[in-house]
Amino acid sequence: MKLIHTDVSRYFRFVTFSHRWGEGEPSLRDIEGHPIYVMSTSGGFGKLQAFCLATRERGYLWAWSDTCCIDKDSSAEFQEAVGSMFSWYRRSALTIAYFSDVPDTDSFRDSEWFRRGWTLQELLAQERLLFYTQTWSLYKNLTSSNHKADVAVLEELEGTTGIESRFLASFSPGMDDARSRLQWASLRCTTRPEDIAYSLFGIFNIHLPVLYGESAENALGRLLAEIISQSGNISVLDW
């Protein structure tokens, strides 16, 4: 029985996709019932196909992208997905991060990927992560199974994000170093203002209602009130 469970679990391992959204990203309705590799390669479709191919090359059968694996036409599913995003990345076998603005020979230090709100939790949630450049080449041609395990990459990540390597290599959601966690997000931005708070729910292991339409100030206020309530640390207000 244990062997069957192991085989089934191995079969359903999945890879998550971390990227900056651009023009023409495919939705669930766009790909539903269609073979992904015979679809258009324009806009986000080509990016999705490349992600699926990279997943297959790594030996996985299942790929998950936030653009098309969430039914955004369902308000209830969408709000649940926003609250569950961190755990989905956490439970994946691997995260593939794509830098659309990093040429093969360049450093990723100036990539916009490091300035987006949602990519912070995508960087931290999964311990195994691979970086790909704009041509879908492995970053610096590193062929290891986990770029976070590469000392040089880890140092570069620490210098780029201001996040200590111990958090980058092995991160636990919760209230420890709450002020630092807020500072990590302070220079990042989101398309929807309230997402700057929602994108931190998983990092703090907080479960609050997702109320799209509220102001960013109100969303952050609810987040900070919950952090103070759970941690008892009022110094987080000075971040």
N, C-alpha and C positions, 0 to 999 in steps of 0.2 A: 504493500500500500504506500509506504514511504517513497519507494522508487517511482511509482506512478505519479505521486504528487510532485516529485522533483522534475520528472520529465515534462509534465503539464506546465509547471511554473517556468521551466526553461523555454518552452515553446512560446509562451505568451509574454516573454520579456519584451519591453518596448523602448524605443528611443525618442526622446523629446527634442524639439527644435527651438532654439533661441536665436532671434534675429530682430532686426528693425523692420517694422512694417513699412511698405512702400505703396506705390500705385498698383491697382489691379490685383490685389491679394484675393485668392480664391476663397469662396465661402463654402459651407457644407452643401448648399444647394447647387453650387457650381460643379462639384465633383461627385455628388451622389449618383451612383449607378453608372459611372463612367470609368473606364480604365485610365489611370493617371498618365500613363506614358504615351497615349495617343492624343492627348489634349494639346491645346496650344502651348507654346513655350514663351508666350509674351508675358510681361509683367511678373507677377508673383507665381504664375503657373510654372515657369521654368525653374524658379528657385525651389518650389515644392518638389518638382521632379528630381532635381539635383540632390535634395535632402533625402528623398526616398532611395535614390541610388546609393548614396553614402551609407545609409542605414543597411541596405542589402550587402554592400561590400564588407561591412563589419560583422555580417553573419546573423543579423536580426531580421525578423519577419514583420514586425509591427513598428510603424512610425506615427508619431503624434505631433501635430502642428496646431498652435492656437488659432490660426486663421480659419481652418476648415474642419476641425474636430470638435467644435462647439456649435450648437444650434443657437445662433444669435437671434433667430426669429422668436424664440421662446424666452420670455423675460425671466421666468423662474429658473430655467436651465442656465441662462447666461449669468445670473446673479450667483447661483450656486457654484458655477465654474470659477468665477472671480475669487470666491472665498476658498476654493479648493486648489488653486493653481500651484501653490508651493508644494502641497503634498503630492500632486501629480508628478512634478519634476523630481521630487524626492524619491518616489517609488520607481522611477524609470531605471533602466539598466545603464543608461548613458545619455548625456546631453550633448548635442552637436550645436555649436555656436558659429554663426556665419557672419563674417565681417564683409559687408558689401562695398565698403569704402577703403579696404586695405589691400594694396597690390602685393604680389607674391614676395617681393624683396623688402617690404617696409615693416616697421614695427606697428603693433596695434595700438600704441599709446594714444593716438589722436582719433581713434575711431569713435563715431557717434554712439556706438553700442554701449560705451561706458558712461554715456550721459542720459540714458533713458531709464525711467523709473522701474519698469517691470523687469529689465534685464538684471537688476541687482539680485533679486531672489533666484533668478535662473542661474546666475553665477554661483550662488552659495548653496542651493538646495541639494544638488547632485555632486557627489565626490568625484565621479568620473566624467570628464569633460574633454571634448576635442574642439579645437579652433580651426576654422577653414577661412581662407582668404577669398577675395572677390572672384577668383577663377576656380573656386572649389578645390584648391590645393591645400594640403595640410600646412598649418602655420609653421614657417621655418623648416618645412619638410620633415618635421618630427613624426616618426612612425610609431611612437609608443602608443599604448592603448589608453593613456590618460595624460593629457598635457598638464594637469595640475600636479602630477607627480614629478614633473621636470623642474629641477631647482632653478634654472635660468628663467623659465616661464613664470614660475611662482614669484620670483623676485621682481620680474617685470610687472606682473599683476599687482603686487603690493605697491610698487611705485606709482602705478597708474591710478589705482583706486583708493589708496590710503588705508586699505584694509590689511591688518596683520596677516602674515602667511598662515598662522595657526588657524585662523577663522576660514581662510580660503581653502585650506587642505581638508579641514574637517569641521563643519559648521553644525551647531545644534540650535534650533529655534527656541526662543524663550526670552527671559528678561535680563539675563546676564549681560553686563556692559551695555545697558539700554541706551545710554547717552551716545556711545560710540556708534551704535547701530543707526541711530537717527542722523548722526553726522555723515555716515556713509551715503545717505540718501539726499543730503542737503543740497548738493550741486546737480542733482538729476531732475529731469522734467518728464511730464507725461502729456499726451494729447488732450485728455480729459482731466481738468484740474483736480477733481476729487480722487483720481487714480493714484495720486502721489501718496495718499493715505492708504488706500486699498492694497496697493502693491507691497505694503509693509506688514499686512495682517499675518501672513505666513511666517515672516522673519521673527515676529514676536510671539507666534503661536496664539494669536488672538482671534476670537470668533465674534464678529460684530456684523450687524446688518449692512448690506451693500445698498446704498440709497442714491442711485444715479439721479442727478438733478440738484443735489445739495451742493453748497459751496465748498471749495477746498478748505476754507477756514473751519467750517463746521465738521467736515470729515476728519481733519487733523485734530480738532478739539476733542472729538469722541475717542480717537486713537490715543492721544496723550492722557486723557482722563482714565482710560482703561489701563494704560501702562503704569500710571501712578498708583491706581487702585491695587494692581496686582503686585507691584514691586515695592511700593511704599517709598519710592525714591523721587522726591520732587525736583532734584537737580536736573532731571531730563528736560525740564522746561528751558534750560540754558544750553541749547544746542545750535 
